Amino acid sequence: MEQLEERITELEIRLALQDELLASLNDTVADLRQTLDLQQAQLRLLYQRQQQAQDAGKPFAPQEEIPPHY
């Protein structure tokens, strides 16, 4: 009977650790999703700027743009 209790205790410990790991992985995936969303928004903005420059008849040159802190 004591062996059965030890096995149950071990299983409960493993389950608790797996729950903790699952929560940690879920947080990581959520952070990565947020980063991906931000990168996609930045890429869309860059694409829009490129399209606007082409429509205006001038080449898109990001190196010539003045950064906002100047």
All heavy atoms as TSV, in Angstrom:
chain	resi	resn	atom	element	x	y	z
A	1	MET	N	N	0.823	-1.198	0.000
A	1	MET	CA	C	0.000	0.000	0.000
A	1	MET	C	C	0.868	1.263	0.000
A	1	MET	O	O	0.514	2.251	-0.618
A	1	MET	CB	C	-0.911	-0.041	1.237
A	1	MET	CG	C	-1.976	0.989	1.213
A	1	MET	SD	S	-3.161	0.629	-0.075
A	1	MET	CE	C	-4.586	1.334	0.580
A	2	GLU	N	N	1.984	1.186	0.710
A	2	GLU	CA	C	2.879	2.328	0.787
A	2	GLU	C	C	3.487	2.641	-0.583
A	2	GLU	O	O	3.673	3.805	-0.935
A	2	GLU	CB	C	3.988	2.042	1.804
A	2	GLU	CG	C	4.829	3.267	2.119
A	2	GLU	CD	C	5.812	2.987	3.238
A	2	GLU	OE1	O	5.401	2.432	4.276
A	2	GLU	OE2	O	6.978	3.334	3.043
A	3	GLN	N	N	3.779	1.609	-1.353
A	3	GLN	CA	C	4.323	1.812	-2.705
A	3	GLN	C	C	3.318	2.548	-3.589
A	3	GLN	O	O	3.689	3.407	-4.382
A	3	GLN	CB	C	4.675	0.475	-3.355
A	3	GLN	CG	C	6.023	-0.073	-2.977
A	3	GLN	CD	C	6.316	-1.325	-3.763
A	3	GLN	OE1	O	5.403	-2.079	-4.116
A	3	GLN	NE2	N	7.588	-1.567	-4.030
A	4	LEU	N	N	2.062	2.194	-3.434
A	4	LEU	CA	C	1.017	2.841	-4.224
A	4	LEU	C	C	0.925	4.330	-3.890
A	4	LEU	O	O	0.813	5.166	-4.783
A	4	LEU	CB	C	-0.328	2.147	-3.978
A	4	LEU	CG	C	-1.505	2.652	-4.787
A	4	LEU	CD1	C	-1.242	2.504	-6.274
A	4	LEU	CD2	C	-2.767	1.913	-4.390
A	5	GLU	N	N	1.018	4.654	-2.616
A	5	GLU	CA	C	0.982	6.057	-2.209
A	5	GLU	C	C	2.192	6.823	-2.748
A	5	GLU	O	O	2.067	7.966	-3.172
A	5	GLU	CB	C	0.930	6.153	-0.682
A	5	GLU	CG	C	-0.414	5.767	-0.096
A	5	GLU	CD	C	-0.429	5.861	1.425
A	5	GLU	OE1	O	0.414	6.584	1.993
A	5	GLU	OE2	O	-1.299	5.206	2.030
A	6	GLU	N	N	3.361	6.180	-2.746
A	6	GLU	CA	C	4.566	6.820	-3.278
A	6	GLU	C	C	4.425	7.069	-4.781
A	6	GLU	O	O	4.828	8.125	-5.275
A	6	GLU	CB	C	5.789	5.953	-3.004
A	6	GLU	CG	C	6.218	5.946	-1.556
A	6	GLU	CD	C	7.405	5.014	-1.299
A	6	GLU	OE1	O	8.011	4.517	-2.277
A	6	GLU	OE2	O	7.717	4.788	-0.121
A	7	ARG	N	N	3.867	6.117	-5.477
A	7	ARG	CA	C	3.666	6.276	-6.921
A	7	ARG	C	C	2.672	7.397	-7.214
A	7	ARG	O	O	2.874	8.197	-8.131
A	7	ARG	CB	C	3.170	4.966	-7.535
A	7	ARG	CG	C	4.257	3.888	-7.580
A	7	ARG	CD	C	3.760	2.613	-8.198
A	7	ARG	NE	N	3.461	2.859	-9.620
A	7	ARG	CZ	C	2.767	2.031	-10.371
A	7	ARG	NH1	N	2.279	0.916	-9.875
A	7	ARG	NH2	N	2.545	2.319	-11.640
A	8	ILE	N	N	1.617	7.464	-6.441
A	8	ILE	CA	C	0.631	8.531	-6.629
A	8	ILE	C	C	1.260	9.886	-6.336
A	8	ILE	O	O	1.049	10.855	-7.083
A	8	ILE	CB	C	-0.620	8.282	-5.750
A	8	ILE	CG1	C	-1.393	7.076	-6.289
A	8	ILE	CG2	C	-1.488	9.525	-5.712
A	8	ILE	CD1	C	-2.551	6.644	-5.422
A	9	THR	N	N	2.044	9.956	-5.267
A	9	THR	CA	C	2.729	11.202	-4.923
A	9	THR	C	C	3.671	11.617	-6.048
A	9	THR	O	O	3.718	12.793	-6.437
A	9	THR	CB	C	3.511	11.047	-3.602
A	9	THR	OG1	O	2.605	10.669	-2.564
A	9	THR	CG2	C	4.216	12.335	-3.232
A	10	GLU	N	N	4.426	10.664	-6.582
A	10	GLU	CA	C	5.342	10.946	-7.692
A	10	GLU	C	C	4.577	11.446	-8.920
A	10	GLU	O	O	4.998	12.396	-9.579
A	10	GLU	CB	C	6.149	9.692	-8.045
A	10	GLU	CG	C	7.130	9.879	-9.185
A	10	GLU	CD	C	8.261	10.832	-8.855
A	10	GLU	OE1	O	8.645	10.961	-7.684
A	10	GLU	OE2	O	8.758	11.467	-9.808
A	11	LEU	N	N	3.459	10.840	-9.214
A	11	LEU	CA	C	2.638	11.271	-10.347
A	11	LEU	C	C	2.075	12.677	-10.126
A	11	LEU	O	O	2.008	13.478	-11.059
A	11	LEU	CB	C	1.509	10.277	-10.595
A	11	LEU	CG	C	1.930	8.912	-11.173
A	11	LEU	CD1	C	0.734	7.971	-11.218
A	11	LEU	CD2	C	2.527	9.094	-12.561
A	12	GLU	N	N	1.684	12.972	-8.915
A	12	GLU	CA	C	1.174	14.303	-8.611
A	12	GLU	C	C	2.271	15.363	-8.779
A	12	GLU	O	O	2.013	16.456	-9.293
A	12	GLU	CB	C	0.608	14.347	-7.191
A	12	GLU	CG	C	-0.698	13.601	-7.050
A	12	GLU	CD	C	-1.189	13.512	-5.611
A	12	GLU	OE1	O	-0.375	13.672	-4.676
A	12	GLU	OE2	O	-2.393	13.282	-5.424
A	13	ILE	N	N	3.476	15.020	-8.353
A	13	ILE	CA	C	4.605	15.942	-8.516
A	13	ILE	C	C	4.880	16.178	-10.001
A	13	ILE	O	O	5.058	17.310	-10.449
A	13	ILE	CB	C	5.864	15.407	-7.795
A	13	ILE	CG1	C	5.653	15.441	-6.274
A	13	ILE	CG2	C	7.113	16.194	-8.195
A	13	ILE	CD1	C	6.722	14.737	-5.481
A	14	ARG	N	N	4.908	15.101	-10.775
A	14	ARG	CA	C	5.138	15.224	-12.216
A	14	ARG	C	C	4.052	16.070	-12.875
A	14	ARG	O	O	4.339	16.906	-13.738
A	14	ARG	CB	C	5.176	13.851	-12.869
A	14	ARG	CG	C	6.444	13.090	-12.625
A	14	ARG	CD	C	6.431	11.806	-13.400
A	14	ARG	NE	N	7.647	11.049	-13.191
A	14	ARG	CZ	C	7.963	9.958	-13.853
A	14	ARG	NH1	N	7.134	9.482	-14.776
A	14	ARG	NH2	N	9.089	9.337	-13.610
A	15	LEU	N	N	2.825	15.868	-12.479
A	15	LEU	CA	C	1.720	16.636	-13.045
A	15	LEU	C	C	1.863	18.118	-12.721
A	15	LEU	O	O	1.661	18.971	-13.582
A	15	LEU	CB	C	0.382	16.103	-12.529
A	15	LEU	CG	C	-0.864	16.824	-13.025
A	15	LEU	CD1	C	-0.984	16.714	-14.541
A	15	LEU	CD2	C	-2.095	16.267	-12.355
A	16	ALA	N	N	2.252	18.417	-11.498
A	16	ALA	CA	C	2.441	19.815	-11.109
A	16	ALA	C	C	3.565	20.457	-11.917
A	16	ALA	O	O	3.445	21.594	-12.382
A	16	ALA	CB	C	2.729	19.908	-9.612
A	17	LEU	N	N	4.655	19.738	-12.116
A	17	LEU	CA	C	5.769	20.261	-12.902
A	17	LEU	C	C	5.370	20.445	-14.366
A	17	LEU	O	O	5.753	21.424	-15.008
A	17	LEU	CB	C	6.982	19.341	-12.786
A	17	LEU	CG	C	7.660	19.300	-11.414
A	17	LEU	CD1	C	8.757	18.239	-11.380
A	17	LEU	CD2	C	8.219	20.657	-11.046
A	18	GLN	N	N	4.587	19.527	-14.890
A	18	GLN	CA	C	4.128	19.652	-16.273
A	18	GLN	C	C	3.180	20.840	-16.430
A	18	GLN	O	O	3.226	21.544	-17.435
A	18	GLN	CB	C	3.455	18.358	-16.735
A	18	GLN	CG	C	4.445	17.238	-16.993
A	18	GLN	CD	C	3.767	15.939	-17.404
A	18	GLN	OE1	O	2.547	15.844	-17.421
A	18	GLN	NE2	N	4.573	14.943	-17.731
A	19	ASP	N	N	2.338	21.049	-15.452
A	19	ASP	CA	C	1.449	22.216	-15.490
A	19	ASP	C	C	2.252	23.513	-15.499
A	19	ASP	O	O	1.940	24.449	-16.240
A	19	ASP	CB	C	0.491	22.212	-14.299
A	19	ASP	CG	C	-0.615	21.182	-14.434
A	19	ASP	OD1	O	-0.838	20.677	-15.551
A	19	ASP	OD2	O	-1.268	20.885	-13.401
A	20	GLU	N	N	3.290	23.558	-14.683
A	20	GLU	CA	C	4.142	24.739	-14.629
A	20	GLU	C	C	4.864	24.952	-15.959
A	20	GLU	O	O	4.945	26.070	-16.474
A	20	GLU	CB	C	5.163	24.588	-13.506
A	20	GLU	CG	C	6.053	25.789	-13.308
A	20	GLU	CD	C	7.050	25.588	-12.169
A	20	GLU	OE1	O	6.737	24.856	-11.223
A	20	GLU	OE2	O	8.134	26.178	-12.265
A	21	LEU	N	N	5.375	23.871	-16.535
A	21	LEU	CA	C	6.056	23.950	-17.818
A	21	LEU	C	C	5.098	24.396	-18.916
A	21	LEU	O	O	5.437	25.229	-19.762
A	21	LEU	CB	C	6.681	22.601	-18.172
A	21	LEU	CG	C	7.380	22.512	-19.528
A	21	LEU	CD1	C	8.549	23.488	-19.590
A	21	LEU	CD2	C	7.835	21.088	-19.790
A	22	LEU	N	N	3.906	23.864	-18.908
A	22	LEU	CA	C	2.904	24.230	-19.904
A	22	LEU	C	C	2.550	25.719	-19.813
A	22	LEU	O	O	2.444	26.402	-20.832
A	22	LEU	CB	C	1.652	23.376	-19.729
A	22	LEU	CG	C	0.564	23.539	-20.770
A	22	LEU	CD1	C	1.085	23.202	-22.153
A	22	LEU	CD2	C	-0.624	22.655	-20.427
A	23	ALA	N	N	2.404	26.220	-18.625
A	23	ALA	CA	C	2.109	27.641	-18.439
A	23	ALA	C	C	3.276	28.502	-18.940
A	23	ALA	O	O	3.071	29.529	-19.597
A	23	ALA	CB	C	1.826	27.941	-16.974
A	24	SER	N	N	4.491	28.075	-18.668
A	24	SER	CA	C	5.669	28.799	-19.124
A	24	SER	C	C	5.751	28.795	-20.651
A	24	SER	O	O	6.040	29.829	-21.274
A	24	SER	CB	C	6.924	28.160	-18.532
A	24	SER	OG	O	8.081	28.754	-19.056
A	25	LEU	N	N	5.506	27.659	-21.255
A	25	LEU	CA	C	5.517	27.574	-22.715
A	25	LEU	C	C	4.412	28.427	-23.333
A	25	LEU	O	O	4.620	29.069	-24.369
A	25	LEU	CB	C	5.375	26.115	-23.161
A	25	LEU	CG	C	6.589	25.226	-22.904
A	25	LEU	CD1	C	6.247	23.764	-23.229
A	25	LEU	CD2	C	7.779	25.682	-23.713
A	26	ASN	N	N	3.260	28.446	-22.699
A	26	ASN	CA	C	2.163	29.270	-23.189
A	26	ASN	C	C	2.533	30.751	-23.153
A	26	ASN	O	O	2.247	31.496	-24.099
A	26	ASN	CB	C	0.906	29.010	-22.357
A	26	ASN	CG	C	-0.304	29.682	-22.945
A	26	ASN	OD1	O	-0.519	29.653	-24.141
A	26	ASN	ND2	N	-1.106	30.306	-22.086
A	27	ASP	N	N	3.179	31.191	-22.087
A	27	ASP	CA	C	3.630	32.579	-21.991
A	27	ASP	C	C	4.650	32.900	-23.084
A	27	ASP	O	O	4.611	33.977	-23.686
A	27	ASP	CB	C	4.245	32.855	-20.614
A	27	ASP	CG	C	3.217	32.827	-19.504
A	27	ASP	OD1	O	2.004	32.919	-19.794
A	27	ASP	OD2	O	3.631	32.707	-18.327
A	28	THR	N	N	5.549	31.959	-23.341
A	28	THR	CA	C	6.559	32.154	-24.375
A	28	THR	C	C	5.914	32.280	-25.750
A	28	THR	O	O	6.270	33.157	-26.538
A	28	THR	CB	C	7.573	30.994	-24.366
A	28	THR	OG1	O	8.200	30.935	-23.088
A	28	THR	CG2	C	8.627	31.173	-25.442
A	29	VAL	N	N	4.958	31.427	-26.031
A	29	VAL	CA	C	4.258	31.487	-27.319
A	29	VAL	C	C	3.501	32.805	-27.455
A	29	VAL	O	O	3.506	33.427	-28.524
A	29	VAL	CB	C	3.314	30.271	-27.490
A	29	VAL	CG1	C	2.394	30.454	-28.676
A	29	VAL	CG2	C	4.115	28.987	-27.635
A	30	ALA	N	N	2.876	33.255	-26.393
A	30	ALA	CA	C	2.147	34.529	-26.433
A	30	ALA	C	C	3.113	35.689	-26.703
A	30	ALA	O	O	2.804	36.587	-27.490
A	30	ALA	CB	C	1.396	34.749	-25.125
A	31	ASP	N	N	4.289	35.667	-26.063
A	31	ASP	CA	C	5.293	36.715	-26.301
A	31	ASP	C	C	5.781	36.689	-27.748
A	31	ASP	O	O	5.939	37.740	-28.379
A	31	ASP	CB	C	6.490	36.548	-25.362
A	31	ASP	CG	C	6.163	36.866	-23.921
A	31	ASP	OD1	O	5.116	37.512	-23.674
A	31	ASP	OD2	O	6.949	36.459	-23.036
A	32	LEU	N	N	6.016	35.486	-28.262
A	32	LEU	CA	C	6.467	35.364	-29.641
A	32	LEU	C	C	5.399	35.838	-30.615
A	32	LEU	O	O	5.701	36.461	-31.638
A	32	LEU	CB	C	6.865	33.916	-29.945
A	32	LEU	CG	C	8.147	33.434	-29.280
A	32	LEU	CD1	C	8.347	31.941	-29.521
A	32	LEU	CD2	C	9.348	34.211	-29.779
A	33	ARG	N	N	4.147	35.561	-30.301
A	33	ARG	CA	C	3.053	36.012	-31.157
A	33	ARG	C	C	2.990	37.543	-31.186
A	33	ARG	O	O	2.782	38.154	-32.231
A	33	ARG	CB	C	1.726	35.433	-30.661
A	33	ARG	CG	C	0.541	35.796	-31.504
A	33	ARG	CD	C	0.669	35.151	-32.845
A	33	ARG	NE	N	-0.072	35.912	-33.830
A	33	ARG	CZ	C	-0.182	35.578	-35.088
A	33	ARG	NH1	N	0.406	34.491	-35.526
A	33	ARG	NH2	N	-0.858	36.307	-35.915
A	34	GLN	N	N	3.182	38.157	-30.034
A	34	GLN	CA	C	3.174	39.622	-29.955
A	34	GLN	C	C	4.328	40.201	-30.774
A	34	GLN	O	O	4.154	41.186	-31.494
A	34	GLN	CB	C	3.276	40.052	-28.496
A	34	GLN	CG	C	3.165	41.539	-28.292
A	34	GLN	CD	C	3.208	41.924	-26.820
A	34	GLN	OE1	O	3.539	41.117	-25.964
A	34	GLN	NE2	N	2.889	43.155	-26.536
A	35	THR	N	N	5.497	39.587	-30.673
A	35	THR	CA	C	6.656	40.034	-31.451
A	35	THR	C	C	6.396	39.877	-32.946
A	35	THR	O	O	6.702	40.776	-33.737
A	35	THR	CB	C	7.909	39.232	-31.046
A	35	THR	OG1	O	8.156	39.430	-29.658
A	35	THR	CG2	C	9.129	39.667	-31.836
A	36	LEU	N	N	5.813	38.761	-33.322
A	36	LEU	CA	C	5.496	38.529	-34.725
A	36	LEU	C	C	4.489	39.545	-35.248
A	36	LEU	O	O	4.646	40.076	-36.357
A	36	LEU	CB	C	4.960	37.111	-34.913
A	36	LEU	CG	C	4.572	36.711	-36.332
A	36	LEU	CD1	C	5.768	36.796	-37.268
A	36	LEU	CD2	C	3.978	35.314	-36.339
A	37	ASP	N	N	3.476	39.838	-34.460
A	37	ASP	CA	C	2.487	40.840	-34.863
A	37	ASP	C	C	3.132	42.201	-35.078
A	37	ASP	O	O	2.822	42.903	-36.036
A	37	ASP	CB	C	1.367	40.947	-33.828
A	37	ASP	CG	C	0.460	39.728	-33.805
A	37	ASP	OD1	O	0.474	38.945	-34.777
A	37	ASP	OD2	O	-0.272	39.562	-32.800
A	38	LEU	N	N	4.043	42.578	-34.192
A	38	LEU	CA	C	4.744	43.853	-34.318
A	38	LEU	C	C	5.597	43.876	-35.585
A	38	LEU	O	O	5.593	44.857	-36.332
A	38	LEU	CB	C	5.615	44.105	-33.084
A	38	LEU	CG	C	6.481	45.358	-33.110
A	38	LEU	CD1	C	5.616	46.615	-33.218
A	38	LEU	CD2	C	7.371	45.413	-31.894
A	39	GLN	N	N	6.311	42.793	-35.840
A	39	GLN	CA	C	7.154	42.732	-37.029
A	39	GLN	C	C	6.310	42.782	-38.304
A	39	GLN	O	O	6.705	43.431	-39.283
A	39	GLN	CB	C	8.014	41.475	-37.008
A	39	GLN	CG	C	9.115	41.539	-35.971
A	39	GLN	CD	C	9.916	40.248	-35.885
A	39	GLN	OE1	O	9.487	39.204	-36.374
A	39	GLN	NE2	N	11.074	40.324	-35.255
A	40	GLN	N	N	5.176	42.138	-38.296
A	40	GLN	CA	C	4.303	42.179	-39.463
A	40	GLN	C	C	3.763	43.590	-39.696
A	40	GLN	O	O	3.674	44.043	-40.838
A	40	GLN	CB	C	3.152	41.184	-39.316
A	40	GLN	CG	C	3.587	39.747	-39.480
A	40	GLN	CD	C	2.459	38.764	-39.240
A	40	GLN	OE1	O	1.500	39.062	-38.520
A	40	GLN	NE2	N	2.580	37.591	-39.832
A	41	ALA	N	N	3.433	44.293	-38.628
A	41	ALA	CA	C	2.958	45.668	-38.762
A	41	ALA	C	C	4.061	46.564	-39.323
A	41	ALA	O	O	3.806	47.419	-40.179
A	41	ALA	CB	C	2.481	46.198	-37.413
A	42	GLN	N	N	5.281	46.364	-38.858
A	42	GLN	CA	C	6.399	47.148	-39.365
A	42	GLN	C	C	6.648	46.850	-40.840
A	42	GLN	O	O	6.927	47.761	-41.629
A	42	GLN	CB	C	7.662	46.864	-38.542
A	42	GLN	CG	C	7.599	47.396	-37.141
A	42	GLN	CD	C	8.753	46.924	-36.277
A	42	GLN	OE1	O	9.393	45.910	-36.563
A	42	GLN	NE2	N	9.038	47.668	-35.216
A	43	LEU	N	N	6.546	45.606	-41.213
A	43	LEU	CA	C	6.735	45.225	-42.604
A	43	LEU	C	C	5.647	45.828	-43.494
A	43	LEU	O	O	5.937	46.312	-44.593
A	43	LEU	CB	C	6.754	43.698	-42.739
A	43	LEU	CG	C	7.095	43.128	-44.109
A	43	LEU	CD1	C	8.461	43.610	-44.562
A	43	LEU	CD2	C	7.046	41.620	-44.070
A	44	ARG	N	N	4.403	45.822	-43.006
A	44	ARG	CA	C	3.319	46.444	-43.771
A	44	ARG	C	C	3.576	47.942	-43.964
A	44	ARG	O	O	3.364	48.487	-45.053
A	44	ARG	CB	C	1.974	46.228	-43.073
A	44	ARG	CG	C	1.334	44.884	-43.362
A	44	ARG	CD	C	-0.112	44.851	-42.881
A	44	ARG	NE	N	-0.239	44.947	-41.433
A	44	ARG	CZ	C	-0.141	43.912	-40.602
A	44	ARG	NH1	N	0.067	42.712	-41.066
A	44	ARG	NH2	N	-0.286	44.092	-39.306
A	45	LEU	N	N	4.036	48.613	-42.913
A	45	LEU	CA	C	4.341	50.038	-43.000
A	45	LEU	C	C	5.452	50.300	-44.009
A	45	LEU	O	O	5.362	51.219	-44.828
A	45	LEU	CB	C	4.745	50.578	-41.618
A	45	LEU	CG	C	5.125	52.053	-41.557
A	45	LEU	CD1	C	3.933	52.929	-41.944
A	45	LEU	CD2	C	5.614	52.401	-40.173
A	46	LEU	N	N	6.490	49.492	-43.970
A	46	LEU	CA	C	7.580	49.631	-44.919
A	46	LEU	C	C	7.093	49.418	-46.350
A	46	LEU	O	O	7.467	50.163	-47.262
A	46	LEU	CB	C	8.678	48.612	-44.575
A	46	LEU	CG	C	10.093	48.973	-44.952
A	46	LEU	CD1	C	10.577	50.126	-44.076
A	46	LEU	CD2	C	10.991	47.781	-44.801
A	47	TYR	N	N	6.259	48.426	-46.543
A	47	TYR	CA	C	5.701	48.151	-47.872
A	47	TYR	C	C	4.841	49.327	-48.354
A	47	TYR	O	O	4.921	49.719	-49.515
A	47	TYR	CB	C	4.878	46.861	-47.838
A	47	TYR	CG	C	4.303	46.494	-49.180
A	47	TYR	CD1	C	5.111	45.973	-50.181
A	47	TYR	CD2	C	2.946	46.674	-49.457
A	47	TYR	CE1	C	4.591	45.640	-51.417
A	47	TYR	CE2	C	2.414	46.346	-50.689
A	47	TYR	CZ	C	3.246	45.823	-51.670
A	47	TYR	OH	O	2.727	45.507	-52.890
A	48	GLN	N	N	4.045	49.897	-47.463
A	48	GLN	CA	C	3.216	51.046	-47.831
A	48	GLN	C	C	4.086	52.235	-48.231
A	48	GLN	O	O	3.788	52.929	-49.212
A	48	GLN	CB	C	2.298	51.444	-46.673
A	48	GLN	CG	C	1.167	50.475	-46.432
A	48	GLN	CD	C	0.391	50.808	-45.155
A	48	GLN	OE1	O	0.776	51.668	-44.387
A	48	GLN	NE2	N	-0.704	50.089	-44.944
A	49	ARG	N	N	5.146	52.468	-47.494
A	49	ARG	CA	C	6.052	53.569	-47.834
A	49	ARG	C	C	6.702	53.336	-49.194
A	49	ARG	O	O	6.880	54.267	-49.974
A	49	ARG	CB	C	7.123	53.738	-46.764
A	49	ARG	CG	C	6.610	54.354	-45.495
A	49	ARG	CD	C	7.736	54.629	-44.550
A	49	ARG	NE	N	7.240	55.212	-43.317
A	49	ARG	CZ	C	8.025	55.544	-42.303
A	49	ARG	NH1	N	9.327	55.357	-42.391
A	49	ARG	NH2	N	7.509	56.054	-41.214
A	50	GLN	N	N	7.073	52.107	-49.453
A	50	GLN	CA	C	7.665	51.781	-50.739
A	50	GLN	C	C	6.654	52.026	-51.862
A	50	GLN	O	O	7.001	52.603	-52.895
A	50	GLN	CB	C	8.137	50.329	-50.769
A	50	GLN	CG	C	8.784	49.931	-52.082
A	50	GLN	CD	C	9.129	48.468	-52.134
A	50	GLN	OE1	O	8.632	47.678	-51.342
A	50	GLN	NE2	N	9.977	48.099	-53.068
A	51	GLN	N	N	5.415	51.619	-51.652
A	51	GLN	CA	C	4.381	51.830	-52.659
A	51	GLN	C	C	4.126	53.315	-52.878
A	51	GLN	O	O	3.963	53.766	-54.013
A	51	GLN	CB	C	3.075	51.128	-52.250
A	51	GLN	CG	C	3.136	49.620	-52.305
A	51	GLN	CD	C	3.409	49.104	-53.713
A	51	GLN	OE1	O	2.971	49.666	-54.695
A	51	GLN	NE2	N	4.164	48.018	-53.793
A	52	GLN	N	N	4.103	54.099	-51.816
A	52	GLN	CA	C	3.884	55.545	-51.938
A	52	GLN	C	C	5.024	56.204	-52.706
A	52	GLN	O	O	4.803	57.092	-53.524
A	52	GLN	CB	C	3.748	56.182	-50.552
A	52	GLN	CG	C	2.453	55.831	-49.849
A	52	GLN	CD	C	2.433	56.300	-48.397
A	52	GLN	OE1	O	3.432	56.774	-47.876
A	52	GLN	NE2	N	1.284	56.145	-47.744
A	53	ALA	N	N	6.240	55.773	-52.450
A	53	ALA	CA	C	7.387	56.333	-53.155
A	53	ALA	C	C	7.332	55.971	-54.639
A	53	ALA	O	O	7.633	56.812	-55.500
A	53	ALA	CB	C	8.686	55.837	-52.535
A	54	GLN	N	N	6.930	54.748	-54.937
A	54	GLN	CA	C	6.822	54.347	-56.344
A	54	GLN	C	C	5.711	55.121	-57.038
A	54	GLN	O	O	5.854	55.505	-58.200
A	54	GLN	CB	C	6.567	52.847	-56.454
A	54	GLN	CG	C	7.792	52.005	-56.194
A	54	GLN	CD	C	7.507	50.512	-56.290
A	54	GLN	OE1	O	6.365	50.088	-56.414
A	54	GLN	NE2	N	8.569	49.719	-56.230
A	55	ASP	N	N	4.613	55.344	-56.341
A	55	ASP	CA	C	3.500	56.108	-56.929
A	55	ASP	C	C	3.902	57.561	-57.185
A	55	ASP	O	O	3.397	58.194	-58.115
A	55	ASP	CB	C	2.265	56.063	-56.022
A	55	ASP	CG	C	1.654	54.661	-55.949
A	55	ASP	OD1	O	1.976	53.824	-56.813
A	55	ASP	OD2	O	0.869	54.421	-55.006
A	56	ALA	N	N	4.796	58.081	-56.354
A	56	ALA	CA	C	5.256	59.460	-56.517
A	56	ALA	C	C	6.352	59.554	-57.580
A	56	ALA	O	O	6.774	60.653	-57.931
A	56	ALA	CB	C	5.766	60.010	-55.196
A	57	GLY	N	N	6.827	58.430	-58.074
A	57	GLY	CA	C	7.822	58.416	-59.132
A	57	GLY	C	C	9.253	58.548	-58.662
A	57	GLY	O	O	10.147	58.798	-59.451
A	58	LYS	N	N	9.505	58.372	-57.386
A	58	LYS	CA	C	10.874	58.432	-56.904
A	58	LYS	C	C	11.205	57.108	-56.225
A	58	LYS	O	O	10.328	56.441	-55.669
A	58	LYS	CB	C	11.080	59.604	-55.945
A	58	LYS	CG	C	10.212	59.578	-54.706
A	58	LYS	CD	C	10.488	60.785	-53.836
A	58	LYS	CE	C	9.607	60.686	-52.579
A	58	LYS	NZ	N	9.872	61.763	-51.654
A	59	PRO	N	N	12.477	56.724	-56.239
A	59	PRO	CA	C	12.850	55.444	-55.617
A	59	PRO	C	C	12.754	55.532	-54.090
A	59	PRO	O	O	12.968	56.583	-53.498
A	59	PRO	CB	C	14.293	55.223	-56.057
A	59	PRO	CG	C	14.805	56.581	-56.390
A	59	PRO	CD	C	13.607	57.373	-56.862
A	60	PHE	N	N	12.426	54.415	-53.500
A	60	PHE	CA	C	12.331	54.329	-52.037
A	60	PHE	C	C	13.739	54.217	-51.472
A	60	PHE	O	O	14.479	53.302	-51.791
A	60	PHE	CB	C	11.483	53.125	-51.649
A	60	PHE	CG	C	11.354	52.919	-50.164
A	60	PHE	CD1	C	10.740	53.880	-49.379
A	60	PHE	CD2	C	11.836	51.782	-49.555
A	60	PHE	CE1	C	10.603	53.698	-48.007
A	60	PHE	CE2	C	11.701	51.590	-48.197
A	60	PHE	CZ	C	11.088	52.556	-47.427
A	61	ALA	N	N	14.140	55.180	-50.654
A	61	ALA	CA	C	15.486	55.203	-50.089
A	61	ALA	C	C	15.402	55.463	-48.594
A	61	ALA	O	O	15.497	56.609	-48.147
A	61	ALA	CB	C	16.323	56.260	-50.784
A	62	PRO	N	N	15.236	54.428	-47.779
A	62	PRO	CA	C	15.118	54.636	-46.324
A	62	PRO	C	C	16.375	55.238	-45.706
A	62	PRO	O	O	16.291	55.895	-44.681
A	62	PRO	CB	C	14.837	53.245	-45.766
A	62	PRO	CG	C	15.122	52.287	-46.856
A	62	PRO	CD	C	15.108	53.034	-48.148
A	63	GLN	N	N	17.538	55.031	-46.326
A	63	GLN	CA	C	18.763	55.600	-45.757
A	63	GLN	C	C	18.767	57.126	-45.839
A	63	GLN	O	O	19.512	57.790	-45.133
A	63	GLN	CB	C	20.011	55.015	-46.419
A	63	GLN	CG	C	20.223	55.414	-47.865
A	63	GLN	CD	C	19.513	54.491	-48.857
A	63	GLN	OE1	O	18.649	53.713	-48.483
A	63	GLN	NE2	N	19.888	54.587	-50.125
A	64	GLU	N	N	17.924	57.711	-46.695
A	64	GLU	CA	C	17.868	59.152	-46.819
A	64	GLU	C	C	16.853	59.794	-45.860
A	64	GLU	O	O	16.805	61.015	-45.736
A	64	GLU	CB	C	17.521	59.524	-48.260
A	64	GLU	CG	C	18.615	59.158	-49.245
A	64	GLU	CD	C	18.239	59.454	-50.675
A	64	GLU	OE1	O	17.191	60.096	-50.900
A	64	GLU	OE2	O	18.980	59.040	-51.565
A	65	GLU	N	N	16.043	58.985	-45.210
A	65	GLU	CA	C	15.057	59.522	-44.273
A	65	GLU	C	C	15.746	59.938	-42.979
A	65	GLU	O	O	16.647	59.276	-42.503
A	65	GLU	CB	C	13.977	58.489	-43.975
A	65	GLU	CG	C	13.073	58.224	-45.146
A	65	GLU	CD	C	11.903	57.305	-44.777
A	65	GLU	OE1	O	11.644	57.144	-43.567
A	65	GLU	OE2	O	11.287	56.770	-45.691
A	66	ILE	N	N	15.304	61.044	-42.425
A	66	ILE	CA	C	15.866	61.536	-41.177
A	66	ILE	C	C	15.149	60.830	-40.016
A	66	ILE	O	O	13.919	60.833	-39.959
A	66	ILE	CB	C	15.703	63.056	-41.049
A	66	ILE	CG1	C	16.468	63.746	-42.189
A	66	ILE	CG2	C	16.174	63.548	-39.689
A	66	ILE	CD1	C	16.255	65.235	-42.237
A	67	PRO	N	N	15.906	60.227	-39.102
A	67	PRO	CA	C	15.274	59.579	-37.953
A	67	PRO	C	C	14.513	60.580	-37.111
A	67	PRO	O	O	14.845	61.774	-37.096
A	67	PRO	CB	C	16.453	58.998	-37.160
A	67	PRO	CG	C	17.596	58.947	-38.119
A	67	PRO	CD	C	17.354	60.045	-39.107
A	68	PRO	N	N	13.478	60.163	-36.400
A	68	PRO	CA	C	12.638	61.090	-35.626
A	68	PRO	C	C	13.374	61.813	-34.497
A	68	PRO	O	O	12.911	62.838	-34.041
A	68	PRO	CB	C	11.523	60.209	-35.082
A	68	PRO	CG	C	12.000	58.817	-35.217
A	68	PRO	CD	C	13.029	58.793	-36.289
A	69	HIS	N	N	14.516	61.317	-34.058
A	69	HIS	CA	C	15.205	61.972	-32.938
A	69	HIS	C	C	16.115	63.112	-33.385
A	69	HIS	O	O	16.746	63.755	-32.576
A	69	HIS	CB	C	15.992	60.955	-32.125
A	69	HIS	CG	C	17.047	60.231	-32.891
A	69	HIS	ND1	N	16.762	59.163	-33.697
A	69	HIS	CD2	C	18.383	60.421	-32.992
A	69	HIS	CE1	C	17.872	58.717	-34.253
A	69	HIS	NE2	N	18.881	59.468	-33.845
A	70	TYR	N	N	16.183	63.405	-34.685
A	70	TYR	CA	C	16.993	64.535	-35.178
A	70	TYR	C	C	16.169	65.780	-35.295
A	70	TYR	O	O	15.064	65.843	-35.553
A	70	TYR	CB	C	17.638	64.215	-36.523
A	70	TYR	CG	C	18.847	63.331	-36.393
A	70	TYR	CD1	C	18.828	62.013	-36.825
A	70	TYR	CD2	C	20.030	63.823	-35.844
A	70	TYR	CE1	C	19.941	61.220	-36.711
A	70	TYR	CE2	C	21.154	63.020	-35.724
A	70	TYR	CZ	C	21.106	61.720	-36.163
A	70	TYR	OH	O	22.202	60.943	-36.044
